[in-house]
Amino acid sequence: MIVSEKETKRNELDTMSQKAIAALVERDASIQAEIDASLGYAVANMKLTKVPIVGAGGGEGVFVNNKTNRHSYFTVSRLDIGGGWGARSYKVLLVMETQEILDRLDNGTWEFQAGVEASAGTAAAEGSSGALNEGFKLHVLSDGGASATATARVIRIKVNSKLTDGQ
């Protein structure tokens, strides 16, 4: 990837992140205080397609370390197994409250969750075993589409070394 392509892609992800945060804060102003008090945050732009047994999705995003103001760029892959049907796109804001969560995201991670999701248009509801984890808060902003699922899912976050300097 040439330098101008890297800068363009970084700018796109940074802009997506800023717009998603602004939309979430418009719905709930306390989210801005969460971000300001956090060690860091990540915003991902996701797409998911689910057929009766298997679903797959992915996306990309930006992670901001509030201590260093360093931006890291990442890709996300998601595999779902279980009941459900639909397709949707959404943004996810992950606000990190502990150093462990910050380090895991900065270095890439595998995470298993069982969960239930429902969405229609820009309304969405989500619950998962991941919500029981301490150390982070998760906010979802639905872009559109419709889906209803009850699945086991594997989510992998990996730093994109082509976009992130120093990796």
QUIFEN-V444331 format. One record per pair of residues at least 12 apart in sequence whose ideal C-beta (glycine too) atoms are under 6 Angstrom apart, sorted by sequence separation. I is the first residue (numbers start at 0). GAP is how many residues later the second one is. D is the distance in Angstrom with one decimal. If there is no record, write none. Layout:
# QUIFEN-V444331
I/GAP/D + I/GAP/D
This chain:
# QUIFEN-V444331
45/13/3.8 + 60/13/5.9 + 114/13/3.1 + 44/14/4.9 + 125/14/5.5 + 43/15/4.8 + 59/15/5.1 + 112/15/4.5 + 113/15/4.9 + 112/16/5.1 + 123/16/5.5 + 43/17/3.3 + 58/17/4.8 + 112/17/4.2 + 42/18/5.2 + 57/18/5.8 + 123/18/3.7 + 41/19/5.8 + 57/19/4.8 + 121/20/5.0 + 41/21/4.2 + 56/21/4.3 + 19/23/5.1 + 40/23/5.7 + 55/23/5.7 + 118/23/5.0 + 120/23/5.9 + 39/24/5.7 + 39/25/4.5 + 54/25/3.5 + 16/26/3.9 + 39/26/5.0 + 119/26/4.7 + 38/27/5.8 + 118/28/5.5 + 15/29/5.3 + 117/30/4.8 + 87/31/5.1 + 43/32/5.3 + 116/32/5.1 + 49/34/4.7 + 100/34/4.2 + 115/34/4.9 + 49/35/5.9 + 100/35/4.8 + 49/36/5.4 + 97/37/3.7 + 48/38/4.6 + 96/38/5.3 + 113/38/5.1 + 96/39/6.0 + 47/40/5.7 + 95/40/5.3 + 112/40/5.3 + 46/42/4.8 + 62/42/5.7 + 93/42/5.7 + 94/42/4.5 + 111/42/5.7 + 45/44/5.4 + 93/44/5.7 + 110/44/4.9 + 16/45/4.9 + 44/46/5.8 + 92/46/4.3 + 109/46/5.3 + 13/48/5.9 + 43/48/4.8 + 91/48/5.7 + 108/48/5.4 + 12/49/4.5 + 107/49/5.8 + 42/50/5.3 + 89/50/5.7 + 90/50/4.3 + 107/50/4.4 + 107/51/5.4 + 41/52/4.6 + 89/52/4.8 + 89/53/5.6 + 40/54/4.9 + 88/54/4.2 + 88/55/6.0 + 39/56/4.8 + 88/56/5.8 + 37/57/4.8 + 38/57/5.0 + 87/57/3.2 + 37/58/5.6 + 86/58/4.9 + 37/59/6.0 + 87/59/4.8 + 12/60/5.8 + 34/60/5.9 + 85/60/5.1 + 33/61/4.9 + 85/61/2.6 + 39/62/5.2 + 38/63/4.7 + 41/63/5.8 + 83/64/5.7 + 83/65/2.9 + 82/67/5.0 + 81/68/5.5 + 23/69/5.8 + 81/69/3.3 + 80/70/6.0 + 81/70/5.7 + 19/71/4.0 + 79/71/4.0 + 80/71/5.4 + 79/73/4.6 + 78/75/5.0 + 77/77/5.1 + 76/79/4.9 + 75/81/5.4 + 73/83/5.5 + 74/83/5.5 + 73/85/5.2 + 74/85/5.4 + 73/86/5.5 + 71/87/5.5 + 72/87/4.7 + 72/90/3.7 + 72/91/5.1 + 71/92/4.6 + 49/97/5.6 + 49/99/5.3 + 33/103/6.0 + 23/115/5.3 + 23/117/5.5 + 22/118/5.6 + 19/121/5.5 + 9/153/5.9 + 8/154/5.9 + 5/157/5.9 + 0/161/5.2
